[in-house]
Structures are given as C-alpha cells and as structure tokens.
Amino acid sequence: MQISRKYQLIAPVIVWVLGMIQIIRYIMLGNMAALLTVVLLEVWFGMTSYAAYRGKFPALLIMVGIGAAVCYVFTNHAETTLFNVIYIFQAAAALLGGILGTAVMLRKKERPDKKWISPVAAVLVMVLAFLAVWGVQFFRVRSTEAVKDEVWGVPKKFDSVPATAQGTVEELTYDTKAYATDQRDVQKRAMVYLPAGYDESKKYNILYLMHGTGDDEEYWLVTHPENKVMLDLLIEQEVIEPLIVVTPTFYVEDDCMDGLDALTYSFREELRNELMPAVETRYSTYADSASEEDFSASRDHRAFAGLSRGAVTTIHSVICGSLDYFSWFGTFSGSRTSADYFREKLQTEEFKDLPIHYWYVSTGNFDFALPGQVEDYKGLLAVEPRMQEGVNISFDTYPMRYHSAGNWHISLYNCLQKIFTDQTAQ
C-alpha cells in the first residue's frame, strides 16, 4: 500500500514543479496581468493535484489534465510561439496519473478519502471569487456612461443599438502588383467606411485597418458588424471625430500560402504605390494629392492598425516601412519584430526625426501572442527614445481574453480614443 501511495505522488509533483517553472518564467516576462492569470491557474492545478493525492482520489487529476490541455490550445500557436508548452506536459502527467490511478482504485475497489474535500472547496472558492470579480468588472464597464480606455469590455452604449445616423461601407477595387513574388498585375479590393454625413468638401482623418490570418478585407466592417456599429455610435456621441476607415488585405491571390511572412513586408509597396493613391484621390482626406510630398505632409492625419498578422504587417510595412506617411498606430495580438529590426528601420536618416504621436498595443491574457508582444515591446522601448510609455505608447492586457474577435473589438474601441487626439499637428 505504501508503494502505491508513492506512485500516486508522481503526477502531482510533476504538475507542481512544472507550475513553479511556469510562474518563474512569467515573473521574468514581466507582464503583471499575465502573471496573475498564471498564478491563479497554477494554484488551481496544484491544489486540485494535492486534493487528488491527499484524498486518494486520482480522478481529480483528470480535471487538471483537461484544464492544462485547454490552456495549451489557447495559449500556444505552432507557427509563432510555444512559450506555454509546459501546459501540455502538465496535461500529460495529470491525465496519465488520473487514468492509471483511477483504474487501480477501481480494480482494488478502494474508495476516496474525504480529505480531498477541503482543498477542492478552497479551489472552488478561489475560482468563484475570481469569476465574481471579473463579472462585476465586466458588467460595470458594460453599463458605464463614462468614456475611457477599458480592459474589461466595451460599454454597451457603443455596441448594442445602432446609431441614429449611420455611416456607409463601400467596396473599392484597385490595380496593384504581386510584390512578394513575380510582380504580376493583380486586382484587389478594400472596404471603405464613410461616416454619416460624409461631405466631400471637408477633410477627414483616415485609419487603415488590417485583418489577421485567414480573414479578408471584410473582417472589420462586414464579417463583424459590431465594429461598424461602434464606429457610428462613437462618432454620433462625439467621442471621436468623424473619420474614414479603410480595411484592405495583405493577401495577394494564392501567393505565399506556404509562408505568409513575406506579405507582411511586401504590403508596403502596395500601400504606397497603389492603395493609398486609389483611396485618397477618391475620398476627401488631408492629402491634397497622391504625391509623396502630400502624403508626407498629411501624415499626422493618418493611422494604421491591425490584428494578429495584420499587426505584424502594421509594424513591418507601415511603422518600419512608411513612417513618413503615418504617425498613429495600433497593434493588437501580434508583433514578431526584434529590437534590432526596430533600431535598423526606425533610426534611418529618413525616419529618425519623425514624431510618433501614439502607438497602442494590446492583447488578451490568454492570447498566444502575449509573450512575444511583451518581449518585443520591451525591446522597442530599449532602443527607440521617441517611445515614452504612458505618453505616446501603451500596452493593455485584457482579462479573460484570447486570440479572438472579442479581444480585438475592445482593442479597436481603445485605439480609436488614442488616435487623432490633440497631439495632432494642424
């Protein structure tokens, strides 16, 4: 019997040790919201594993295994990051220990000891307390009348009932080239949001907004119409000034489907040579013409933001490739750019003296992009003196959010309040 008890301790010990390693790694990462999340998860895994051993109830380990497996799926991505690979090893140890231990108990017809109840009860209290805090904060934000940067959600007043005066969404087609491959001629399209009461005699700020992997130019305004509803309401309630929003795509027919990274760089040429001239000669922006000089002169009235691979495209093609045309930025759930690359591209003679008015960075606390974003963000701050945290750059981590549309809906809400503010040069 004593030998059996020692074997029952193996899986819990593995879960505990791996959990401590995970916590230490997040302490070193330096993101407090993510650290608190990991601590909560590992305390849950550890206490439940302890209950399984103390109460001779190995079936509880199966719960730990399932929880760790779910965490692995949501917080890792095979192509971009396996920072949280520890979860799969915790899942394997817990599931194996739980299944084998339960099989032995059933064969021996043993019953669990009631000693498992108190640690499981402590876990339940902890989880319920966390969910209560999250729920209170979420519903507080949803019902608030205040307008400010939020990490818990978008106030209901901005995405529940459509605005009285609604903007329109048009389709714009334009000719460009397959810059990442053979330079052939291709035709693409972008969606264009025009605010209610759009007047060609007025000049409008313009935001280019990019989707992520697997989506297209319809993502922001058509596939997820809640974003358009929010735009209409923010403008109607005078939270933001009326603006034009353009949602293009980095995809070029079937090019680079076996590796999309090249498109995050080549979009620069399409943006500068074809997309911007097509958009800003058709719609009324602060660019008097499609010349390089006029695009540069109007950069303070132009923003670019994107999610996931669209965020990477924002960095590679716009922040590091077209800083002379843009001065406001948003990158949601994506980065994948080293400090050396930032230094090389941002401190050229062409770009080094250009002001960056605001760069809004965001992610979810369960987002697989989070570790890379944090590391790249720190690298950027270390090498780029123009970026001052809390002044013209900020990083928000959203509780209980992962790589998903809800995450990016909040990101857009916050970003819209950061761009085209009083810092804009007139």
The 8 nearest C-alpha neighbors of each residue, nearest first, counted from 0:
[[1, 3, 2, 4, 5, 6, 7, 107],
 [0, 2, 4, 3, 5, 6, 7, 8],
 [1, 3, 5, 4, 0, 6, 7, 8],
 [4, 2, 0, 6, 1, 5, 7, 8],
 [5, 3, 7, 1, 6, 2, 0, 8],
 [6, 4, 2, 8, 7, 3, 1, 9],
 [5, 7, 3, 8, 4, 9, 2, 10],
 [8, 6, 4, 5, 9, 3, 52, 10],
 [7, 9, 5, 6, 11, 10, 12, 52],
 [10, 8, 12, 6, 7, 11, 13, 5],
 [9, 11, 13, 96, 92, 12, 93, 8],
 [12, 10, 48, 14, 13, 8, 9, 15],
 [11, 13, 15, 9, 14, 10, 16, 8],
 [14, 12, 10, 16, 11, 15, 17, 9],
 [13, 15, 11, 89, 17, 12, 16, 18],
 [16, 14, 18, 12, 13, 17, 45, 11],
 [17, 15, 19, 13, 18, 14, 12, 20],
 [18, 16, 20, 14, 19, 15, 13, 21],
 [17, 19, 15, 21, 16, 20, 41, 14],
 [18, 20, 22, 16, 21, 17, 23, 15],
 [19, 21, 17, 23, 18, 22, 24, 16],
 [20, 22, 18, 24, 19, 23, 17, 25],
 [21, 23, 19, 25, 24, 20, 26, 38],
 [24, 22, 26, 20, 25, 21, 19, 27],
 [23, 25, 27, 21, 22, 26, 28, 20],
 [26, 24, 28, 22, 27, 34, 23, 29],
 [25, 27, 23, 29, 28, 24, 22, 34],
 [26, 28, 24, 25, 29, 23, 30, 22],
 [29, 27, 25, 26, 30, 24, 370, 373],
 [28, 30, 27, 26, 31, 25, 34, 373],
 [29, 31, 33, 32, 28, 34, 373, 25],
 [30, 32, 34, 33, 35, 29, 26, 25],
 [33, 31, 35, 34, 30, 36, 396, 364],
 [32, 34, 36, 364, 31, 30, 35, 37],
 [35, 33, 31, 37, 36, 25, 32, 30],
 [36, 34, 38, 32, 37, 33, 31, 39],
 [37, 35, 33, 39, 34, 38, 40, 32],
 [36, 38, 40, 34, 39, 35, 41, 33],
 [39, 37, 35, 41, 40, 36, 42, 34],
 [38, 40, 36, 42, 37, 41, 35, 43],
 [41, 39, 37, 43, 38, 42, 44, 36],
 [40, 42, 44, 38, 43, 18, 39, 45],
 [41, 43, 45, 39, 44, 40, 46, 38],
 [42, 44, 40, 41, 46, 45, 122, 47],
 [45, 43, 41, 47, 42, 63, 46, 48],
 [46, 44, 42, 48, 47, 43, 15, 41],
 [47, 45, 49, 43, 48, 44, 42, 118],
 [46, 48, 50, 49, 44, 45, 119, 43],
 [49, 47, 51, 11, 45, 50, 46, 60],
 [50, 48, 46, 52, 47, 51, 53, 45],
 [49, 51, 115, 47, 53, 48, 52, 118],
 [52, 50, 56, 57, 48, 59, 49, 54],
 [51, 53, 55, 49, 50, 54, 8, 7],
 [54, 52, 50, 55, 51, 49, 115, 114],
 [53, 55, 115, 112, 114, 56, 52, 51],
 [54, 56, 111, 52, 53, 51, 112, 57],
 [55, 57, 51, 111, 54, 58, 59, 52],
 [58, 56, 97, 51, 59, 100, 60, 101],
 [57, 59, 97, 60, 61, 56, 101, 98],
 [60, 58, 57, 61, 51, 62, 56, 47],
 [59, 61, 97, 63, 93, 58, 62, 57],
 [60, 62, 64, 94, 97, 59, 63, 58],
 [63, 61, 65, 60, 59, 64, 66, 58],
 [64, 62, 60, 66, 61, 65, 44, 67],
 [65, 63, 90, 93, 94, 61, 67, 62],
 [64, 66, 68, 62, 63, 67, 61, 69],
 [65, 67, 63, 69, 68, 64, 62, 70],
 [66, 68, 90, 70, 86, 64, 69, 65],
 [69, 67, 71, 65, 90, 70, 66, 87],
 [70, 68, 72, 66, 71, 67, 65, 73],
 [71, 69, 67, 73, 68, 72, 74, 66],
 [70, 72, 68, 86, 69, 74, 73, 87],
 [73, 71, 69, 70, 74, 75, 68, 76],
 [74, 72, 70, 71, 75, 69, 365, 367],
 [73, 75, 367, 71, 366, 365, 72, 70],
 [76, 74, 367, 81, 80, 71, 72, 73],
 [75, 77, 80, 79, 78, 81, 367, 74],
 [76, 78, 79, 80, 81, 75, 72, 367],
 [79, 77, 76, 80, 81, 75, 258, 259],
 [78, 80, 76, 77, 81, 368, 75, 335],
 [81, 79, 76, 82, 75, 77, 78, 367],
 [80, 82, 75, 84, 83, 76, 77, 79],
 [81, 83, 80, 84, 75, 370, 85, 367],
 [84, 82, 85, 81, 75, 86, 74, 71],
 [83, 85, 81, 86, 82, 87, 71, 75],
 [86, 84, 83, 88, 87, 89, 17, 21],
 [85, 87, 89, 67, 71, 84, 88, 90],
 [86, 88, 90, 89, 85, 84, 68, 71],
 [89, 87, 91, 85, 90, 86, 92, 84],
 [90, 88, 86, 92, 14, 87, 91, 93],
 [91, 89, 64, 87, 67, 93, 88, 68],
 [90, 92, 88, 94, 89, 93, 95, 87],
 [93, 91, 89, 95, 10, 90, 94, 96],
 [92, 94, 64, 60, 96, 90, 95, 91],
 [95, 93, 64, 61, 97, 91, 96, 92],
 [94, 96, 92, 98, 97, 93, 91, 99],
 [97, 95, 93, 10, 99, 94, 98, 100],
 [98, 96, 60, 57, 58, 94, 61, 100],
 [97, 99, 101, 95, 100, 96, 94, 102],
 [100, 98, 102, 96, 101, 97, 95, 103],
 [101, 99, 97, 103, 57, 102, 98, 96],
 [100, 102, 104, 98, 103, 99, 57, 58],
 [101, 103, 99, 105, 100, 104, 106, 98],
 [102, 104, 106, 100, 101, 105, 107, 99],
 [105, 103, 109, 101, 107, 106, 102, 108],
 [104, 106, 108, 102, 107, 103, 101, 109],
 [105, 107, 103, 104, 108, 102, 109, 101],
 [106, 108, 104, 109, 105, 103, 102, 110],
 [109, 107, 105, 106, 104, 110, 103, 102],
 [110, 108, 104, 107, 105, 111, 106, 103],
 [109, 111, 112, 108, 104, 55, 56, 105],
 [112, 110, 55, 56, 54, 113, 109, 115],
 [111, 113, 54, 114, 55, 110, 115, 56],
 [114, 112, 115, 116, 54, 111, 117, 55],
 [113, 115, 54, 112, 116, 53, 117, 50],
 [116, 114, 54, 50, 113, 117, 53, 118],
 [115, 117, 119, 114, 118, 113, 120, 50],
 [116, 118, 120, 119, 115, 121, 114, 50],
 [119, 117, 121, 120, 50, 116, 115, 46],
 [120, 118, 122, 116, 121, 117, 47, 123],
 [119, 121, 117, 123, 118, 122, 116, 124],
 [120, 122, 118, 124, 119, 123, 125, 117],
 [123, 121, 119, 125, 120, 124, 43, 126],
 [124, 122, 120, 126, 125, 121, 127, 119],
 [123, 125, 121, 127, 122, 126, 128, 120],
 [124, 126, 122, 128, 123, 127, 121, 129],
 [127, 125, 123, 129, 128, 124, 122, 130],
 [126, 128, 130, 124, 129, 125, 123, 131],
 [129, 127, 131, 125, 126, 130, 124, 132],
 [128, 130, 126, 132, 131, 127, 133, 125],
 [131, 129, 133, 127, 132, 128, 134, 126],
 [130, 132, 134, 128, 129, 133, 127, 135],
 [131, 133, 129, 135, 130, 134, 136, 128],
 [134, 132, 130, 136, 131, 135, 137, 129],
 [133, 135, 131, 137, 136, 132, 130, 138],
 [134, 136, 132, 138, 137, 133, 139, 131],
 [137, 135, 139, 133, 134, 138, 132, 140],
 [138, 136, 134, 151, 140, 139, 135, 133],
 [137, 139, 141, 140, 135, 136, 134, 142],
 [140, 138, 136, 142, 137, 141, 135, 143],
 [139, 141, 143, 137, 138, 142, 154, 136],
 [142, 140, 154, 155, 138, 139, 143, 137],
 [141, 143, 139, 140, 155, 138, 154, 144],
 [144, 142, 140, 145, 141, 139, 154, 155],
 [143, 145, 146, 142, 154, 156, 140, 141],
 [146, 144, 143, 147, 154, 140, 142, 148],
 [145, 147, 144, 148, 238, 143, 154, 149],
 [148, 146, 149, 145, 413, 416, 412, 238],
 [147, 149, 413, 150, 146, 416, 412, 414],
 [150, 148, 151, 147, 152, 413, 153, 409],
 [151, 149, 397, 152, 396, 395, 398, 148],
 [152, 150, 137, 149, 397, 398, 136, 140],
 [153, 151, 150, 409, 137, 149, 140, 154],
 [152, 154, 409, 141, 155, 140, 412, 157],
 [155, 153, 141, 156, 140, 157, 142, 143],
 [154, 156, 141, 157, 158, 159, 142, 153],
 [155, 157, 154, 158, 159, 160, 144, 142],
 [158, 156, 229, 155, 232, 154, 159, 233],
 [157, 159, 229, 155, 228, 156, 225, 160],
 [158, 160, 155, 156, 157, 161, 228, 225],
 [159, 161, 158, 162, 156, 157, 228, 155],
 [162, 160, 228, 163, 159, 232, 158, 231],
 [163, 161, 232, 164, 165, 231, 160, 235],
 [162, 164, 165, 161, 235, 232, 231, 160],
 [165, 163, 162, 195, 166, 235, 231, 196],
 [166, 164, 195, 231, 162, 163, 167, 194],
 [165, 167, 195, 194, 193, 231, 192, 164],
 [166, 168, 193, 192, 169, 194, 165, 195],
 [169, 167, 192, 191, 193, 190, 170, 166],
 [170, 168, 191, 190, 171, 192, 167, 193],
 [171, 169, 190, 189, 191, 172, 188, 168],
 [170, 172, 189, 188, 190, 169, 173, 191],
 [173, 171, 188, 187, 189, 170, 186, 174],
 [172, 174, 187, 186, 188, 277, 175, 171],
 [175, 173, 186, 185, 187, 273, 172, 184],
 [174, 176, 185, 273, 184, 186, 269, 173],
 [177, 175, 184, 182, 185, 183, 178, 269],
 [176, 178, 182, 183, 179, 180, 181, 251],
 [177, 179, 182, 176, 180, 265, 181, 268],
 [180, 178, 265, 177, 262, 261, 181, 182],
 [179, 181, 178, 177, 182, 254, 255, 183],
 [180, 182, 183, 177, 178, 179, 176, 184],
 [183, 181, 177, 178, 176, 180, 184, 179],
 [184, 182, 176, 177, 181, 185, 178, 180],
 [183, 185, 176, 175, 177, 182, 186, 174],
 [186, 184, 176, 175, 174, 183, 187, 177],
 [185, 187, 174, 173, 175, 172, 188, 184],
 [188, 186, 173, 172, 174, 185, 189, 175],
 [187, 189, 172, 171, 173, 170, 247, 190],
 [190, 188, 247, 171, 246, 216, 170, 172],
 [189, 191, 170, 246, 169, 245, 171, 216],
 [190, 192, 245, 169, 168, 244, 170, 246],
 [193, 191, 168, 244, 243, 167, 245, 194],
 [192, 194, 243, 167, 166, 197, 168, 191],
 [195, 193, 166, 197, 241, 196, 242, 192],
 [196, 194, 166, 165, 197, 164, 193, 167],
 [195, 197, 198, 194, 166, 164, 193, 165],
 [196, 198, 194, 195, 193, 199, 166, 201],
 [197, 199, 200, 201, 196, 283, 202, 195],
 [200, 198, 201, 283, 197, 282, 202, 284],
 [199, 201, 198, 202, 283, 197, 203, 284],
 [202, 200, 199, 198, 203, 283, 284, 197],
 [201, 203, 284, 283, 285, 200, 204, 199],
 [204, 202, 284, 242, 283, 205, 285, 243],
 [203, 205, 300, 242, 301, 284, 243, 285],
 [204, 206, 243, 301, 242, 244, 203, 302],
 [205, 207, 302, 244, 303, 301, 208, 245],
 [208, 206, 303, 245, 244, 246, 302, 304],
 [207, 209, 246, 304, 305, 303, 245, 206],
 [210, 208, 305, 309, 246, 247, 304, 248],
 [209, 211, 309, 306, 305, 218, 214, 215],
 [212, 210, 308, 309, 307, 306, 214, 213],
 [213, 211, 214, 308, 307, 210, 309, 215],
 [212, 214, 211, 215, 210, 250, 308, 218],
 [215, 213, 212, 211, 218, 210, 216, 217],
 [214, 216, 217, 248, 218, 210, 213, 247],
 [215, 217, 247, 248, 246, 218, 189, 190],
 [218, 216, 221, 215, 222, 219, 220, 190],
 [219, 217, 222, 216, 215, 220, 221, 223],
 [218, 220, 223, 217, 221, 226, 222, 210],
 [219, 221, 224, 227, 223, 217, 218, 226],
 [220, 222, 217, 224, 223, 218, 219, 227],
 [223, 221, 218, 217, 224, 220, 219, 225],
 [222, 224, 221, 225, 219, 220, 218, 226],
 [225, 223, 221, 227, 226, 220, 222, 228],
 [226, 224, 228, 223, 227, 158, 229, 220],
 [227, 225, 229, 224, 228, 220, 223, 230],
 [226, 228, 230, 224, 229, 220, 225, 231],
 [229, 227, 225, 231, 226, 230, 161, 158],
 [228, 230, 158, 157, 226, 232, 227, 231],
 [229, 231, 227, 233, 228, 232, 234, 226],
 [230, 232, 228, 234, 229, 165, 233, 162],
 [231, 233, 235, 229, 162, 234, 230, 157],
 [234, 232, 238, 230, 236, 235, 231, 239],
 [233, 235, 237, 239, 231, 232, 236, 241],
 [236, 234, 232, 237, 233, 231, 162, 164],
 [235, 237, 233, 234, 238, 232, 239, 231],
 [238, 236, 234, 239, 235, 233, 240, 232],
 [237, 239, 233, 236, 234, 240, 146, 416],
 [240, 238, 234, 237, 233, 241, 416, 415],
 [239, 241, 234, 242, 237, 238, 419, 204],
 [242, 240, 234, 194, 239, 203, 243, 204],
 [243, 241, 204, 203, 205, 240, 194, 244],
 [242, 244, 205, 193, 192, 206, 204, 203],
 [245, 243, 206, 192, 191, 205, 207, 242],
 [246, 244, 191, 207, 190, 208, 206, 192],
 [245, 247, 208, 190, 216, 189, 209, 207],
 [248, 246, 189, 216, 209, 245, 190, 188],
 [249, 247, 216, 250, 215, 209, 210, 246],
 [248, 250, 266, 262, 251, 247, 263, 309],
 [251, 249, 248, 252, 262, 254, 253, 215],
 [252, 250, 254, 253, 177, 249, 187, 185],
 [251, 253, 254, 250, 185, 177, 187, 186],
 [254, 252, 256, 251, 255, 250, 257, 177],
 [253, 255, 256, 251, 252, 180, 250, 179],
 [256, 254, 258, 259, 257, 253, 261, 262],
 [255, 257, 258, 254, 259, 253, 250, 252],
 [256, 258, 255, 259, 254, 260, 253, 261],
 [259, 257, 255, 256, 260, 261, 262, 254],
 [258, 260, 255, 261, 262, 256, 257, 263],
 [259, 261, 262, 263, 258, 264, 255, 308],
 [262, 260, 263, 259, 264, 179, 265, 255],
 [261, 263, 265, 264, 260, 259, 266, 179],
 [264, 262, 312, 260, 261, 266, 265, 315],
 [265, 263, 316, 262, 315, 261, 266, 267],
 [266, 264, 262, 267, 179, 178, 268, 263],
 [267, 265, 269, 268, 264, 262, 263, 270],
 [268, 266, 316, 270, 265, 269, 264, 271],
 [267, 269, 271, 270, 266, 272, 265, 178],
 [268, 270, 266, 272, 273, 267, 271, 274],
 [271, 269, 274, 267, 268, 275, 272, 273],
 [270, 272, 268, 269, 275, 273, 267, 274],
 [271, 273, 269, 268, 270, 274, 276, 275],
 [272, 274, 269, 276, 275, 175, 270, 271],
 [275, 273, 270, 277, 276, 269, 278, 271],
 [274, 276, 278, 277, 270, 279, 273, 271],
 [275, 277, 289, 279, 273, 278, 274, 280],
 [278, 276, 274, 275, 280, 279, 273, 281],
 [279, 277, 275, 281, 276, 280, 282, 274],
 [278, 280, 282, 281, 276, 275, 277, 284],
 [279, 281, 278, 277, 282, 276, 289, 288],
 [280, 282, 279, 278, 277, 283, 276, 284],
 [283, 281, 279, 280, 278, 284, 199, 243],
 [282, 284, 202, 199, 203, 279, 201, 281],
 [285, 283, 203, 202, 286, 204, 279, 282],
 [284, 286, 202, 297, 287, 203, 300, 204],
 [287, 285, 293, 288, 284, 297, 294, 279],
 [286, 288, 293, 285, 289, 284, 294, 280],
 [289, 287, 286, 290, 293, 280, 294, 279],
 [290, 288, 276, 294, 280, 293, 291, 279],
 [291, 289, 293, 292, 288, 294, 276, 287],
 [292, 290, 294, 293, 295, 289, 324, 296],
 [291, 293, 295, 290, 294, 296, 289, 288],
 [294, 292, 296, 290, 286, 295, 291, 288],
 [293, 295, 291, 297, 296, 292, 286, 324],
 [296, 294, 324, 292, 298, 293, 323, 297],
 [295, 297, 293, 294, 298, 292, 286, 299],
 [296, 298, 294, 295, 286, 299, 285, 300],
 [299, 297, 325, 324, 301, 295, 300, 296],
 [300, 298, 326, 297, 301, 423, 424, 325],
 [301, 299, 204, 298, 297, 205, 285, 419],
 [300, 302, 205, 325, 298, 299, 206, 204],
 [303, 301, 327, 206, 328, 325, 207, 326],
 [302, 304, 207, 328, 206, 208, 327, 329],
 [305, 303, 329, 208, 328, 330, 313, 209],
 [306, 304, 310, 209, 309, 330, 208, 210],
 [305, 307, 331, 310, 309, 211, 210, 332],
 [306, 308, 333, 332, 211, 310, 309, 331],
 [309, 307, 211, 311, 310, 212, 312, 306],
 [308, 310, 305, 306, 211, 312, 209, 210],
 [309, 311, 305, 330, 306, 313, 307, 333],
 [310, 312, 308, 334, 314, 313, 309, 333],
 [313, 311, 263, 309, 315, 310, 314, 316],
 [314, 312, 310, 317, 311, 316, 315, 309],
 [313, 315, 318, 311, 312, 317, 319, 316],
 [316, 314, 312, 319, 264, 313, 317, 263],
 [317, 315, 267, 320, 264, 312, 313, 314],
 [316, 318, 321, 320, 313, 319, 314, 315],
 [319, 317, 314, 322, 320, 321, 313, 315],
 [320, 318, 315, 344, 317, 314, 345, 316],
 [321, 319, 316, 317, 318, 322, 315, 267],
 [322, 320, 317, 323, 324, 318, 319, 316],
 [321, 323, 318, 325, 324, 320, 317, 319],
 [322, 324, 321, 295, 325, 350, 298, 353],
 [323, 325, 298, 295, 322, 321, 294, 326],
 [326, 324, 298, 322, 301, 302, 323, 327],
 [325, 327, 355, 299, 356, 298, 302, 301],
 [328, 326, 302, 357, 356, 418, 358, 325],
 [329, 327, 358, 303, 304, 302, 359, 357],
 [328, 330, 304, 359, 358, 360, 414, 305],
 [331, 329, 310, 360, 305, 304, 306, 359],
 [330, 332, 306, 361, 333, 362, 360, 310],
 [333, 331, 362, 307, 368, 306, 361, 330],
 [332, 334, 307, 310, 331, 311, 368, 308],
 [333, 335, 311, 372, 336, 310, 375, 371],
 [336, 334, 311, 371, 333, 337, 375, 372],
 [337, 335, 334, 375, 340, 338, 341, 311],
 [336, 338, 340, 339, 375, 341, 335, 378],
 [339, 337, 378, 341, 340, 379, 342, 375],
 [340, 338, 342, 337, 341, 343, 382, 378],
 [339, 341, 343, 337, 342, 338, 344, 336],
 [340, 342, 338, 344, 339, 343, 345, 337],
 [343, 341, 339, 340, 345, 344, 346, 382],
 [342, 344, 340, 341, 345, 346, 339, 347],
 [345, 343, 319, 341, 342, 346, 347, 340],
 [346, 344, 342, 341, 350, 347, 319, 351],
 [345, 347, 351, 342, 344, 350, 343, 348],
 [348, 346, 349, 350, 351, 345, 344, 343],
 [347, 349, 350, 351, 346, 352, 345, 344],
 [348, 350, 347, 351, 352, 323, 346, 353],
 [351, 349, 347, 353, 348, 352, 345, 346],
 [352, 350, 346, 347, 348, 353, 345, 349],
 [353, 351, 350, 354, 349, 348, 346, 347],
 [352, 354, 350, 351, 355, 323, 322, 349],
 [355, 353, 356, 352, 326, 385, 351, 350],
 [356, 354, 326, 357, 353, 327, 385, 391],
 [355, 357, 326, 327, 391, 354, 422, 358],
 [358, 356, 391, 327, 392, 355, 328, 359],
 [359, 357, 328, 392, 329, 327, 391, 360],
 [358, 360, 329, 393, 392, 414, 328, 330],
 [361, 359, 394, 330, 331, 329, 393, 395],
 [362, 360, 395, 331, 394, 396, 332, 410],
 [361, 363, 332, 396, 331, 369, 397, 366],
 [364, 362, 400, 397, 366, 401, 396, 365],
 [363, 365, 33, 398, 366, 397, 396, 400],
 [366, 364, 401, 363, 74, 400, 367, 73],
 [367, 365, 401, 363, 402, 368, 74, 369],
 [366, 368, 74, 75, 369, 76, 365, 73],
 [367, 369, 366, 332, 333, 371, 370, 372],
 [368, 370, 372, 366, 367, 371, 362, 373],
 [371, 369, 373, 372, 368, 374, 82, 367],
 [372, 370, 374, 373, 369, 368, 375, 335],
 [371, 373, 369, 375, 334, 370, 374, 376],
 [374, 372, 376, 370, 371, 375, 369, 377],
 [373, 375, 371, 377, 376, 372, 378, 370],
 [376, 374, 378, 372, 377, 373, 337, 371],
 [377, 375, 373, 379, 378, 374, 372, 380],
 [378, 376, 380, 374, 379, 375, 381, 373],
 [377, 379, 338, 375, 381, 376, 380, 374],
 [378, 380, 376, 381, 377, 382, 338, 383],
 [381, 379, 377, 383, 378, 382, 386, 376],
 [380, 382, 378, 379, 383, 377, 384, 338],
 [381, 383, 379, 380, 342, 384, 378, 338],
 [382, 384, 380, 385, 379, 386, 381, 342],
 [385, 383, 386, 382, 380, 387, 381, 379],
 [386, 384, 383, 387, 355, 354, 391, 380],
 [385, 387, 384, 383, 380, 391, 392, 388],
 [388, 386, 390, 391, 392, 389, 385, 384],
 [389, 387, 392, 390, 393, 391, 386, 380],
 [388, 390, 393, 392, 391, 387, 394, 386],
 [389, 391, 387, 388, 392, 393, 386, 357],
 [390, 392, 357, 387, 356, 389, 386, 358],
 [391, 393, 358, 388, 357, 359, 389, 390],
 [394, 392, 359, 389, 388, 360, 395, 358],
 [393, 395, 360, 361, 359, 396, 392, 362],
 [396, 394, 361, 360, 397, 362, 393, 150],
 [397, 395, 362, 363, 361, 364, 32, 398],
 [396, 398, 363, 150, 400, 364, 151, 362],
 [399, 397, 364, 400, 363, 151, 396, 150],
 [400, 398, 364, 397, 365, 363, 401, 133],
 [401, 399, 363, 398, 406, 397, 365, 364],
 [400, 402, 366, 365, 363, 403, 364, 406],
 [403, 401, 366, 406, 367, 363, 332, 400],
 [402, 404, 406, 405, 401, 407, 400, 366],
 [403, 405, 407, 406, 408, 402, 223, 401],
 [406, 404, 408, 407, 403, 409, 400, 401],
 [405, 407, 404, 403, 408, 409, 400, 363],
 [408, 406, 410, 404, 409, 405, 411, 331],
 [407, 409, 405, 411, 410, 406, 404, 412],
 [410, 408, 412, 407, 411, 406, 153, 152],
 [411, 409, 407, 413, 408, 412, 414, 361],
 [410, 412, 414, 408, 413, 409, 415, 407],
 [413, 411, 409, 410, 415, 414, 408, 153],
 [414, 412, 410, 148, 416, 411, 415, 409],
 [413, 415, 411, 417, 416, 412, 410, 359],
 [414, 416, 417, 412, 413, 418, 411, 239],
 [415, 417, 414, 413, 418, 239, 412, 148],
 [418, 416, 414, 415, 420, 413, 357, 419],
 [417, 419, 420, 415, 416, 327, 414, 357],
 [420, 418, 423, 300, 417, 421, 422, 204],
 [419, 421, 422, 418, 423, 417, 416, 239],
 [422, 420, 423, 419, 424, 418, 425, 417],
 [423, 421, 420, 424, 356, 419, 357, 418],
 [424, 422, 421, 299, 419, 420, 425, 300],
 [423, 425, 299, 422, 421, 300, 297, 419],
 [424, 423, 299, 300, 422, 297, 421, 285]]
